[in-house]
Amino acid sequence: MSVLDDRITMADNINEQILDEMFEQMSVPEGYKAEIVEGAIYMSPQRETHWEIILDIIEQLRSKYPRKRLMSDVRIDYPGHLNGFATDVTLLAEGAVKTKSGNWRYEDVQFVAEVISKSTGANDYGPKLAAYATAEVPVYLIADPYQARCHVYTQPKEGDYMTETKVAFGQPVDLANTPVGLTLTTDEFPRD
């Protein structure tokens, strides 16, 4: 291991400790989701439209994947400055392992879906997009009920996604040739 690798590991450990402290000190009201994006704490209530889309995606993924590989609103720390995300939907790789502190590793994430909320949508299209690309998450899907459209990002490389595909609600989202390996239907995704 090089000196640079040692410093990166040390920085990651410090970030994880700081994130642990921030999460421990939070008082999150019932029905709210909390996450930390670039060191800022965001809490948002779960809206019905938001939840219906999340549940629809999870139900479709369950047709292929066991429940233990699917997560929702579970903290995973991503690269960058203090990124402790509680992603709407996460698909973990087979054999995924937790860190020593009991959190899932971003290296084991194969798919992330975020459903846009007005109050935090800028995070999903901005710092989260960059963090998922840096973490080399193979597939990042944004379901935007305000645009009635999905944005699918694939082929992460050097902190960016090389491919973005836009799919209108009502049209299939073809993920068959990605690690997800199936096509999602969006016919029942509600709009705002």
C-alpha positions as CSV (number, residue, x, y, z in Angstrom):
1,M,0.0,0.0,0.0
2,S,1.4,3.4,-0.9
3,V,1.5,6.5,1.2
4,L,-1.3,8.0,-0.9
5,D,-3.5,4.9,-0.3
6,D,-2.8,5.2,3.5
7,R,-3.9,8.8,3.4
8,I,-7.1,8.0,1.5
9,T,-7.9,5.2,3.9
10,M,-7.3,7.6,6.9
11,A,-9.5,10.3,5.4
12,D,-12.3,7.8,4.7
13,N,-12.1,6.6,8.3
14,I,-12.2,10.2,9.6
15,N,-15.2,10.9,7.4
16,E,-17.0,7.8,8.6
17,Q,-16.4,8.8,12.3
18,I,-17.7,12.3,11.7
19,L,-20.7,10.9,9.8
20,D,-21.4,8.5,12.7
21,E,-21.4,11.3,15.2
22,M,-23.6,13.5,13.0
23,F,-26.2,10.7,12.6
24,E,-26.1,9.8,16.3
25,Q,-26.8,13.4,17.3
26,M,-29.8,13.8,14.9
27,S,-33.3,13.7,16.1
28,V,-35.3,12.6,13.1
29,P,-39.1,13.0,13.4
30,E,-41.2,10.0,12.6
31,G,-42.1,9.8,8.9
32,Y,-39.0,11.7,7.8
33,K,-35.9,10.6,6.0
34,A,-32.5,12.0,7.0
35,E,-29.2,12.0,5.1
36,I,-26.0,13.9,4.8
37,V,-24.9,15.3,1.5
38,E,-21.5,17.1,1.4
39,G,-21.7,17.7,5.1
40,A,-25.2,19.2,5.1
41,I,-28.1,17.5,6.9
42,Y,-31.3,17.1,4.9
43,M,-34.6,15.8,6.4
44,S,-37.6,15.4,4.2
45,P,-41.1,13.8,4.8
46,Q,-42.1,10.8,2.8
47,R,-44.8,11.9,0.3
48,E,-47.3,9.4,-1.1
49,T,-46.1,9.9,-4.8
50,H,-42.5,9.4,-3.7
51,W,-43.3,6.2,-1.7
52,E,-45.5,4.7,-4.5
53,I,-42.6,5.0,-7.0
54,I,-40.1,3.5,-4.5
55,L,-42.4,0.6,-3.7
56,D,-43.1,0.0,-7.4
57,I,-39.3,-0.2,-8.2
58,I,-38.6,-2.5,-5.2
59,E,-41.5,-4.8,-6.2
60,Q,-40.1,-5.1,-9.7
61,L,-36.6,-5.8,-8.4
62,R,-38.0,-8.4,-6.1
63,S,-39.1,-10.5,-9.1
64,K,-35.4,-11.2,-9.6
65,Y,-33.5,-10.4,-6.4
66,P,-33.9,-11.6,-2.8
67,R,-35.0,-9.0,-0.2
68,K,-31.6,-9.1,1.6
69,R,-30.0,-7.5,-1.5
70,L,-32.5,-4.6,-1.6
71,M,-32.3,-1.6,0.7
72,S,-34.3,1.6,1.1
73,D,-33.4,4.6,3.3
74,V,-30.4,2.7,4.7
75,R,-27.2,4.7,5.2
76,I,-24.3,4.1,2.8
77,D,-21.3,6.3,2.9
78,Y,-20.1,7.4,-0.5
79,P,-16.9,9.1,-1.7
80,G,-16.6,12.8,-1.3
81,H,-16.9,15.2,1.7
82,L,-19.2,13.7,4.3
83,N,-21.7,11.8,2.1
84,G,-23.9,9.6,4.2
85,F,-26.8,8.9,1.8
86,A,-30.1,7.1,2.6
87,T,-30.9,6.1,-0.9
88,D,-34.5,5.5,-2.0
89,V,-33.6,2.1,-3.5
90,T,-30.3,0.3,-3.5
91,L,-29.4,-3.1,-5.1
92,L,-26.4,-4.7,-3.5
93,A,-24.2,-7.2,-5.2
94,E,-24.4,-10.9,-4.3
95,G,-22.1,-11.5,-1.3
96,A,-22.1,-7.8,-0.3
97,V,-20.4,-7.3,3.1
98,K,-20.7,-4.6,5.7
99,T,-17.9,-2.4,7.0
100,K,-16.4,-3.0,10.5
101,S,-18.9,-0.4,11.8
102,G,-21.8,-2.2,10.4
103,N,-22.6,-0.1,7.3
104,W,-22.9,-1.4,3.7
105,R,-20.0,-0.6,1.4
106,Y,-20.6,1.6,-1.6
107,E,-18.3,-0.8,-3.6
108,D,-21.1,-3.4,-3.4
109,V,-23.8,-1.2,-4.8
110,Q,-25.0,-2.2,-8.3
111,F,-28.0,0.0,-8.7
112,V,-29.4,3.2,-7.1
113,A,-32.7,4.8,-7.6
114,E,-33.7,8.2,-6.3
115,V,-37.2,9.7,-6.5
116,I,-37.2,13.4,-6.8
117,S,-38.6,15.6,-4.1
118,K,-38.9,19.4,-4.6
119,S,-36.9,20.1,-1.5
120,T,-33.9,17.8,-2.2
121,G,-34.0,17.3,-6.0
122,A,-31.0,19.4,-6.6
123,N,-28.9,16.9,-4.6
124,D,-30.1,14.0,-6.7
125,Y,-29.1,15.7,-10.0
126,G,-25.9,17.3,-8.5
127,P,-23.7,16.1,-5.7
128,K,-25.3,12.6,-5.5
129,L,-24.9,12.1,-9.2
130,A,-21.2,12.9,-8.9
131,A,-20.8,10.7,-5.8
132,Y,-22.4,7.7,-7.4
133,A,-20.3,8.2,-10.6
134,T,-17.1,8.5,-8.4
135,A,-18.2,5.3,-6.5
136,E,-18.6,3.7,-10.0
137,V,-22.2,2.6,-9.2
138,P,-23.0,0.9,-12.6
139,V,-26.6,2.2,-12.8
140,Y,-28.2,5.3,-11.3
141,L,-31.9,5.9,-12.0
142,I,-33.6,9.2,-11.2
143,A,-37.4,9.0,-11.2
144,D,-38.8,12.5,-11.5
145,P,-42.6,12.8,-11.0
146,Y,-42.5,16.5,-11.8
147,Q,-41.1,15.8,-15.3
148,A,-42.9,12.5,-15.5
149,R,-39.6,11.1,-16.7
150,C,-36.7,8.8,-15.6
151,H,-33.1,9.6,-16.1
152,V,-30.8,6.6,-16.4
153,Y,-27.1,7.1,-15.9
154,T,-24.7,4.2,-16.9
155,Q,-21.0,3.7,-17.7
156,P,-19.3,5.5,-14.8
157,K,-15.9,6.7,-15.6
158,E,-13.6,9.2,-13.8
159,G,-16.3,10.7,-11.7
160,D,-18.9,11.1,-14.4
161,Y,-21.5,8.9,-16.2
162,M,-20.8,8.5,-19.9
163,T,-24.4,7.7,-20.8
164,E,-27.7,9.4,-19.8
165,T,-30.9,8.0,-21.2
166,K,-34.3,9.8,-20.7
167,V,-37.4,7.7,-20.5
168,A,-40.9,9.1,-20.2
169,F,-43.2,7.6,-17.5
170,G,-45.3,5.0,-19.2
171,Q,-42.4,3.7,-21.3
172,P,-40.1,0.7,-20.2
173,V,-36.7,1.4,-18.7
174,D,-34.5,-1.2,-20.3
175,L,-31.8,-2.3,-17.9
176,A,-31.4,-5.8,-19.3
177,N,-27.8,-5.1,-20.5
178,T,-26.7,-3.7,-17.2
179,P,-25.9,-5.4,-13.9
180,V,-29.6,-5.0,-13.0
181,G,-30.6,-7.4,-15.8
182,L,-34.2,-6.5,-16.2
183,T,-36.7,-4.0,-17.7
184,L,-38.6,-1.8,-15.3
185,T,-42.1,-0.7,-16.2
186,T,-43.1,2.8,-15.3
187,D,-46.9,2.6,-16.3
188,E,-48.0,3.0,-12.7
189,F,-45.5,5.7,-11.6
190,P,-47.6,8.6,-10.3
191,R,-46.9,12.2,-11.4
192,D,-46.8,15.4,-9.4
